[in-house]
């Protein structure tokens, strides 16, 4: 037996009230560079996150446009600091560009509730009802995003690859890419793994708080045994079905009800979303494992 996503969304609407001020698109900061980077990070921020200050992660001329958002910026700063500490002061990010997906490619808005009429398995529905009953804000927002994601899979969203192609046309560079995304951002970039792999340009992927996490996904770091799966992880398009490389980290913190929908996690996250907003903004035991993997992928490309 299946239920439609619109029915699921109707049950969540009463539990969710989210308002986000419209993002203002700033002119991207051009990266002064003498040569093409070995690797470029494509960064998709989480729902409602806006532009941060353009950042030079290595202190050199390569500067982001700030649309990586607060969480991905924190991860990249952690990666640079950790690499310097383990590699005699060397810089990880000196040969790495950061491509933040600005709103012309990816708005990162809290979504409306569309009507894609896509069936959703009863197991997912049961977990969703529990999340709604417990009024977990981060879970509810991500469930609403599920409609936009399934609709976008059907329609064939082009924003991520368009952003990559525009970057290559503008710079004349064709580096290897690491796809990164937080929360809704993970859903946005994940469907493009296979295209970058087909082009021979996929160096790795890092997802944080990924609602597409499939139960027991081997690449999941943080929650024990891969966890019970994310809020839409039991749909056909999930963290395992989209996989196009073994260079992957699916980071799910304990007590993040977006990527681990076990009843224990949902109850422990009651009323506040648990740890979904914590990634790299506060230290966690698995942070070094995640950024060490990223550093190894960059070194594999450039050395």
NORJOJO-V607068 format. One record per pair of residues at least 24 apart in sequence whose ideal C-beta (glycine too) atoms are under 8 Angstrom apart, sorted by the first residue. I is the first residue (numbers start at 1). J is the second residue. D is the distance in Angstrom with one decimal. If there is no record, write none. Layout:
BEGIN
i->[I I]
j->[J J]
d->[D D]
END
This chain:
BEGIN
i->[1 2 2 2 2 3 3 3 3 4 4 4 4 5 5 5 5 5 5 5 5 5 6 6 6 6 6 8 8 8 8 8 9 9 9 9 10 11 11 11 12 12 12 12 12 12 13 15 15 15 16 16 16 16 18 18 18 18 19 20 20 20 20 21 23 23 23 23 23 23 24 25 25 25 26 26 26 28 28 28 29 29 29 29 29 30 31 31 31 31 31 32 32 32 33 33 33 33 34 36 36 36 36 36 37 37 37 37 37 37 38 38 38 38 38 38 38 39 39 39 39 39 39 39 39 39 39 39 39 40 40 40 40 40 40 40 40 40 40 41 41 41 41 41 41 41 41 41 42 42 42 42 42 42 42 42 42 42 43 43 43 43 43 43 43 43 43 43 43 43 44 44 44 44 44 44 44 44 44 44 44 44 44 45 45 45 45 45 45 45 45 45 46 46 46 46 46 46 46 47 47 47 47 47 47 47 47 47 48 48 48 49 49 50 51 51 55 57 57 57 57 58 58 58 58 58 59 60 60 62 62 62 62 62 64 64 64 65 65 65 66 67 67 67 67 68 68 69 69 69 69 70 71 71 71 71 71 72 72 72 72 72 72 74 74 74 75 75 75 75 75 75 75 77 78 78 78 79 79 79 82 82 82 82 82 83 83 86 86 87 92 92 92 95 95 96 97 97 97 99 99 99 101 101 101 101 101 105 105 105 105 106 106 106 106 106 108 108 110 110 110 111 111 111 111 111 112 113 113 114 114 114 115 116 116 116 116 118 118 118 118 120 120 120 121 121 123 124 124 124 124 124 127 127 127 127 128 130 130 131 131 131 131 134 134 134 134 134 135 135 136 136 136 136 136 136 136 136 137 137 138 138 138 138 138 138 138 138 138 139 139 139 139 139 139 139 139 142 142 142 142 142 142 143 143 143 145 145 145 146 146 146 146 149 149 149 149 149 149 150 150 150 152 152 153 153 157 157 159 160 160 160 160 161 161 164 174 175 175 176 176 176 176 177 177 177 178 178 178 178 178 178 178 179 179 179 180 180 180 180 181 181 181 181 182 182 182 182 183 183 183 183 183 183 184 186 186 186 187 187 187 190 190 191 191 193 193 193 193 194 194 196 197 197 202 202 202 203 203 203 203 203 203 204 204 204 204 204 204 204 205 205 205 205 206 206 206 206 206 206 207 207 207 207 207 208 208 208 209 209 209 209 209 209 209 209 210 210 210 210 210 210 211 211 212 212 212 212 213 213 213 213 213 213 214 214 214 214 217 219 219 219 219 220 220 220 220 221 221 221 221 221 221 221 222 222 222 222 222 222 222 223 223 223 223 223 223 223 224 227 227 227 227 227 227 228 228 228 228 229 229 230 230 230 230 231 231 231 233 233 247 247 249 249 249 249 251 251 251 253 253 253 253]
j->[122 119 120 121 122 119 120 122 125 117 118 119 120 115 116 117 118 119 120 146 147 150 113 115 116 117 147 120 125 128 143 146 113 143 144 147 113 128 129 132 128 131 132 140 143 144 113 132 135 140 137 140 141 144 48 110 137 141 110 47 48 109 110 50 50 51 103 107 108 109 51 102 103 104 51 65 66 65 67 102 54 63 64 65 66 63 61 62 63 64 97 61 62 63 61 62 97 171 61 171 172 173 174 175 62 95 96 97 173 175 95 96 175 176 298 301 302 95 96 97 175 176 177 178 203 297 298 301 302 96 97 98 99 167 173 175 176 177 178 68 76 96 97 98 99 177 178 180 99 101 160 163 164 177 178 179 180 189 67 68 69 72 76 98 99 100 101 180 181 185 72 101 106 108 160 180 181 182 184 185 186 188 189 69 70 71 72 100 101 108 182 185 71 108 182 183 184 185 209 108 109 110 111 141 142 145 183 184 108 109 110 108 182 108 100 102 98 92 93 96 98 91 92 93 94 96 91 91 94 93 94 96 97 98 98 99 100 99 100 102 100 100 101 102 103 98 100 100 108 182 185 281 182 208 279 280 281 100 180 181 182 185 208 279 280 281 180 206 208 279 280 290 291 280 280 287 291 291 294 295 287 288 291 292 295 291 295 292 295 295 294 295 298 298 302 298 167 173 175 163 164 167 159 160 163 185 188 159 160 162 163 159 160 163 185 188 184 185 141 144 145 144 145 147 148 184 144 144 147 147 148 151 147 147 150 151 154 147 150 151 235 146 232 235 234 235 234 231 232 233 234 235 228 231 261 266 231 263 266 231 257 261 266 266 267 269 270 271 270 271 257 266 269 270 271 272 273 274 272 273 183 256 257 258 269 273 274 276 277 231 257 258 261 266 269 273 276 183 184 211 231 232 258 211 231 232 184 187 211 211 231 232 235 184 187 188 212 232 237 232 235 237 188 191 191 237 188 191 188 188 189 191 192 192 195 196 201 201 301 201 202 203 301 201 202 203 203 204 205 206 294 297 298 204 205 206 205 206 207 208 206 207 208 210 207 208 209 279 208 209 210 211 258 276 211 210 211 212 211 212 232 239 242 237 242 242 243 244 245 242 244 244 244 245 244 245 247 245 247 297 298 300 301 245 247 248 249 293 294 297 245 247 248 249 248 249 251 290 293 294 239 248 249 250 251 251 279 280 251 252 253 256 258 259 276 279 239 250 251 252 258 259 258 259 237 238 239 242 238 239 250 252 259 260 238 239 240 241 250 243 248 249 250 250 251 252 259 249 250 251 252 286 289 290 251 252 253 254 256 284 286 252 253 254 256 259 260 265 254 252 259 260 261 262 265 260 261 262 265 260 261 258 259 260 261 257 258 261 259 261 293 297 289 290 293 294 279 286 290 278 279 284 286]
d->[5.6 3.8 6.4 6.3 6.8 7.3 5.8 6.8 5.0 5.5 6.9 6.3 6.9 8.0 6.0 7.2 5.1 8.0 5.5 6.4 5.3 6.7 7.6 4.9 7.9 6.6 7.8 5.9 6.1 5.5 6.8 7.9 4.4 7.3 6.3 6.2 7.9 7.3 6.4 5.4 7.1 7.9 5.0 5.2 5.6 6.5 6.5 4.9 4.9 5.3 7.1 4.2 6.3 6.5 7.2 4.5 7.6 5.7 7.8 7.9 4.3 6.3 5.2 7.9 4.7 6.7 5.3 7.3 7.6 8.0 7.7 6.0 5.5 6.7 6.0 7.7 7.2 3.9 7.9 6.8 4.2 5.2 7.5 5.6 7.4 8.0 6.6 4.9 5.2 8.0 6.2 4.1 7.9 7.7 5.7 5.9 7.8 7.9 7.7 6.8 7.3 3.5 7.6 6.2 6.9 5.3 5.6 4.4 6.6 5.1 4.3 7.0 6.1 6.8 6.8 4.9 3.7 6.7 4.9 7.7 5.5 5.1 7.1 6.1 5.7 7.5 5.0 5.3 7.0 6.8 4.2 7.3 5.6 7.0 7.7 4.7 7.6 5.4 7.6 7.8 6.9 6.2 7.2 4.9 6.7 7.5 5.0 5.8 5.0 6.9 6.7 7.2 6.5 5.6 7.2 5.2 6.7 6.2 7.6 3.7 7.2 4.3 7.8 6.0 6.7 5.1 6.9 5.1 7.4 7.6 7.7 5.3 5.8 7.4 7.4 7.0 3.9 7.2 7.8 3.1 7.1 4.8 4.8 2.7 7.5 6.8 6.0 7.2 7.6 5.2 6.2 5.3 5.9 6.9 4.2 3.7 5.9 5.5 7.4 6.0 7.2 5.4 7.6 5.7 7.3 6.4 5.8 4.4 6.7 7.1 5.5 5.9 7.7 7.9 7.8 7.7 7.4 8.0 3.8 7.4 6.8 4.3 7.5 4.2 4.2 7.8 7.5 7.4 5.3 7.2 7.3 7.0 5.6 7.6 3.9 7.9 5.6 7.8 5.0 6.4 6.2 3.1 6.0 4.4 7.7 5.7 3.9 7.1 7.4 7.1 7.7 7.1 4.5 6.6 5.4 6.3 6.6 7.6 5.9 8.0 6.0 7.7 8.0 7.5 3.8 5.3 7.3 7.5 7.1 7.0 4.5 7.4 6.9 7.9 5.4 5.9 5.4 3.9 5.3 6.3 7.9 5.9 4.9 6.8 7.2 7.5 4.8 7.6 7.9 7.9 7.9 5.2 6.1 7.3 5.4 6.1 7.8 7.8 7.1 6.4 7.2 5.5 6.9 6.7 5.4 7.9 7.6 4.1 6.8 6.2 4.2 5.1 7.1 7.7 7.4 5.5 6.5 6.7 5.9 7.2 8.0 5.3 5.0 6.8 4.5 7.9 7.9 5.8 6.2 4.5 6.3 5.6 7.6 5.5 5.2 4.4 7.0 7.7 4.5 7.9 8.0 7.9 8.0 6.9 5.2 7.6 5.9 7.2 6.9 8.0 4.8 7.2 7.8 7.0 4.3 7.3 6.6 6.6 5.5 7.1 6.3 7.2 5.7 5.7 6.6 7.5 4.7 7.2 7.5 6.2 5.2 6.4 5.2 6.6 7.1 7.5 5.5 7.2 7.2 5.0 7.7 7.9 6.9 5.6 7.9 3.2 7.4 4.0 6.8 6.2 4.6 5.7 7.9 7.3 7.4 6.7 7.7 6.4 6.7 4.5 5.5 8.0 4.9 7.9 5.4 7.7 4.8 6.7 7.1 7.1 6.8 4.6 7.8 8.0 4.7 8.0 7.9 6.9 7.8 7.9 7.1 7.6 8.0 7.7 6.4 5.6 7.5 7.3 7.4 6.4 5.5 7.9 4.7 5.8 6.1 7.7 6.9 7.3 7.9 5.5 7.3 3.9 4.7 5.4 6.2 6.1 5.1 4.8 6.8 6.7 6.6 6.3 7.6 7.7 4.5 7.5 7.2 4.7 7.4 7.8 8.0 5.7 7.3 7.5 7.8 4.4 6.0 6.5 7.1 4.8 7.5 7.0 6.4 7.0 7.6 4.0 7.2 6.5 6.3 5.7 7.9 7.0 4.8 7.1 6.1 5.4 6.7 3.9 6.8 7.0 4.6 7.4 3.9 6.2 6.1 5.2 7.8 7.9 6.5 4.9 7.4 7.4 5.5 6.3 3.5 6.4 7.8 7.3 6.9 4.1 6.5 7.1 4.7 7.4 7.6 4.9 6.9 6.5 7.6 6.2 6.9 7.9 7.3 4.9 6.6 4.9 4.5 7.7 7.4 6.7 7.4 5.5 5.1 5.3 5.2 6.1 5.9 5.6 7.9 6.9 7.7 5.2 5.1 6.4 7.0 5.0 4.9 7.5 7.3 4.9 5.8 5.8 4.4 7.2 4.2 5.1 4.5 7.5 5.6 7.6 4.5 6.2 4.6 4.6 7.7 5.4 7.8 5.5 6.9 5.1 7.3 5.1 5.8 6.1 5.6 4.8 4.9 6.3 7.9 7.4 4.9 4.6 7.0 5.4 7.4 7.3 4.7 7.8 7.8 5.7 6.7 3.6 8.0 6.6 7.7 5.6 5.1 3.9 7.4 7.3 6.1 6.1 4.4 7.1 6.6 7.8 6.1 5.9 7.8 7.7 7.5 5.3 7.7 5.2 5.2 7.7 6.8 6.7 5.3 6.0 6.7 5.9 7.6]
END
